[in-house]
Amino acid sequence: MVEAVRNLLGGAQKRRAARLAAPADLRVRVRGPAGPLSDFRVSDLSRGGLGLVSDYPVAIGSRLQFTIERGSESIEVEAVVRWRSEGGVSRRFGVEFVAPGARLAALAPLFA
């Protein structure tokens, strides 16, 4: 898993940023302008952002604060909703980190 994160942080692929499936024990807490939001699941992550699934409707362009946790490690990041799709009860959406550089290097300990 650590090698996958190294490739994720520095590797070049056909996509704008390589995706890594989120480990089952990765947790995310989300805060919007009105306060905490709930029921978000990370489906994948990349050096540029997160793919999420939620029952909560989010608007494209919304700025959200994330606390990403795995075990005893956690990081705080800000992101902007860039796309969404709705299907049934769940909604998928993607967010782009606002300042990915330093923040993304902090993701590595989450996968050690």
Contacts in CASP RR format, 6 or more apart in sequence:
PFRMAT RR
TARGET T0000
AUTHOR 0000-0000-0000
METHOD contacts of the structure
MODEL  1
MVEAVRNLLGGAQKRRAARLAAPADLRVRVRGPAGPLSDFRVSDLSRGGL
GLVSDYPVAIGSRLQFTIERGSESIEVEAVVRWRSEGGVSRRFGVEFVAP
GARLAALAPLFA
1 23 0 8 1.000
1 111 0 8 1.000
2 108 0 8 1.000
2 111 0 8 1.000
2 112 0 8 1.000
4 20 0 8 1.000
4 111 0 8 1.000
5 20 0 8 1.000
5 107 0 8 1.000
5 108 0 8 1.000
5 111 0 8 1.000
6 108 0 8 1.000
7 18 0 8 1.000
8 17 0 8 1.000
8 18 0 8 1.000
8 20 0 8 1.000
8 45 0 8 1.000
8 46 0 8 1.000
8 47 0 8 1.000
9 47 0 8 1.000
9 104 0 8 1.000
9 105 0 8 1.000
9 107 0 8 1.000
9 108 0 8 1.000
10 47 0 8 1.000
11 18 0 8 1.000
15 46 0 8 1.000
16 48 0 8 1.000
17 46 0 8 1.000
17 47 0 8 1.000
17 48 0 8 1.000
17 49 0 8 1.000
18 46 0 8 1.000
18 47 0 8 1.000
19 44 0 8 1.000
19 45 0 8 1.000
19 46 0 8 1.000
20 44 0 8 1.000
20 45 0 8 1.000
20 46 0 8 1.000
21 43 0 8 1.000
21 44 0 8 1.000
22 41 0 8 1.000
22 42 0 8 1.000
22 43 0 8 1.000
22 44 0 8 1.000
22 45 0 8 1.000
23 70 0 8 1.000
23 111 0 8 1.000
25 70 0 8 1.000
25 71 0 8 1.000
26 42 0 8 1.000
26 45 0 8 1.000
26 68 0 8 1.000
26 69 0 8 1.000
26 70 0 8 1.000
26 110 0 8 1.000
27 68 0 8 1.000
27 69 0 8 1.000
27 70 0 8 1.000
28 40 0 8 1.000
28 41 0 8 1.000
28 42 0 8 1.000
28 50 0 8 1.000
28 52 0 8 1.000
28 66 0 8 1.000
28 67 0 8 1.000
28 68 0 8 1.000
28 69 0 8 1.000
29 36 0 8 1.000
29 66 0 8 1.000
29 67 0 8 1.000
29 69 0 8 1.000
30 36 0 8 1.000
30 37 0 8 1.000
30 38 0 8 1.000
30 40 0 8 1.000
30 64 0 8 1.000
30 65 0 8 1.000
30 66 0 8 1.000
31 37 0 8 1.000
31 64 0 8 1.000
31 65 0 8 1.000
31 66 0 8 1.000
32 62 0 8 1.000
32 63 0 8 1.000
32 64 0 8 1.000
32 65 0 8 1.000
33 62 0 8 1.000
33 63 0 8 1.000
37 54 0 8 1.000
37 56 0 8 1.000
37 64 0 8 1.000
38 56 0 8 1.000
39 54 0 8 1.000
39 55 0 8 1.000
39 56 0 8 1.000
40 52 0 8 1.000
40 53 0 8 1.000
40 54 0 8 1.000
40 56 0 8 1.000
41 52 0 8 1.000
41 53 0 8 1.000
41 54 0 8 1.000
42 50 0 8 1.000
42 51 0 8 1.000
42 52 0 8 1.000
42 68 0 8 1.000
43 51 0 8 1.000
43 52 0 8 1.000
43 53 0 8 1.000
43 92 0 8 1.000
44 50 0 8 1.000
44 51 0 8 1.000
45 51 0 8 1.000
45 107 0 8 1.000
47 100 0 8 1.000
47 101 0 8 1.000
47 104 0 8 1.000
48 96 0 8 1.000
48 97 0 8 1.000
48 100 0 8 1.000
48 104 0 8 1.000
49 79 0 8 1.000
49 94 0 8 1.000
49 95 0 8 1.000
49 96 0 8 1.000
49 97 0 8 1.000
49 100 0 8 1.000
50 66 0 8 1.000
50 68 0 8 1.000
50 79 0 8 1.000
50 94 0 8 1.000
50 95 0 8 1.000
50 97 0 8 1.000
51 92 0 8 1.000
51 93 0 8 1.000
51 94 0 8 1.000
51 95 0 8 1.000
52 92 0 8 1.000
52 93 0 8 1.000
52 94 0 8 1.000
52 95 0 8 1.000
53 90 0 8 1.000
53 91 0 8 1.000
53 92 0 8 1.000
54 90 0 8 1.000
54 91 0 8 1.000
54 93 0 8 1.000
55 89 0 8 1.000
55 90 0 8 1.000
55 91 0 8 1.000
56 91 0 8 1.000
57 91 0 8 1.000
58 64 0 8 1.000
58 81 0 8 1.000
58 84 0 8 1.000
58 91 0 8 1.000
58 93 0 8 1.000
59 81 0 8 1.000
60 81 0 8 1.000
60 82 0 8 1.000
60 83 0 8 1.000
60 84 0 8 1.000
61 80 0 8 1.000
61 81 0 8 1.000
61 82 0 8 1.000
62 80 0 8 1.000
62 81 0 8 1.000
63 78 0 8 1.000
63 79 0 8 1.000
63 80 0 8 1.000
63 98 0 8 1.000
64 78 0 8 1.000
64 79 0 8 1.000
64 80 0 8 1.000
64 81 0 8 1.000
64 95 0 8 1.000
65 76 0 8 1.000
65 77 0 8 1.000
65 78 0 8 1.000
66 76 0 8 1.000
66 77 0 8 1.000
66 78 0 8 1.000
66 79 0 8 1.000
66 95 0 8 1.000
67 74 0 8 1.000
67 75 0 8 1.000
67 76 0 8 1.000
68 74 0 8 1.000
68 75 0 8 1.000
68 76 0 8 1.000
68 77 0 8 1.000
68 107 0 8 1.000
68 110 0 8 1.000
69 110 0 8 1.000
70 110 0 8 1.000
70 111 0 8 1.000
73 109 0 8 1.000
73 110 0 8 1.000
73 112 0 8 1.000
74 110 0 8 1.000
75 103 0 8 1.000
75 106 0 8 1.000
75 107 0 8 1.000
75 110 0 8 1.000
77 97 0 8 1.000
77 98 0 8 1.000
77 99 0 8 1.000
77 103 0 8 1.000
78 97 0 8 1.000
78 98 0 8 1.000
78 99 0 8 1.000
79 95 0 8 1.000
79 96 0 8 1.000
79 97 0 8 1.000
79 98 0 8 1.000
80 95 0 8 1.000
80 96 0 8 1.000
80 98 0 8 1.000
81 93 0 8 1.000
81 94 0 8 1.000
81 95 0 8 1.000
82 94 0 8 1.000
82 95 0 8 1.000
82 96 0 8 1.000
83 93 0 8 1.000
83 94 0 8 1.000
84 91 0 8 1.000
84 92 0 8 1.000
84 93 0 8 1.000
84 94 0 8 1.000
85 91 0 8 1.000
85 92 0 8 1.000
85 93 0 8 1.000
97 103 0 8 1.000
97 104 0 8 1.000
END
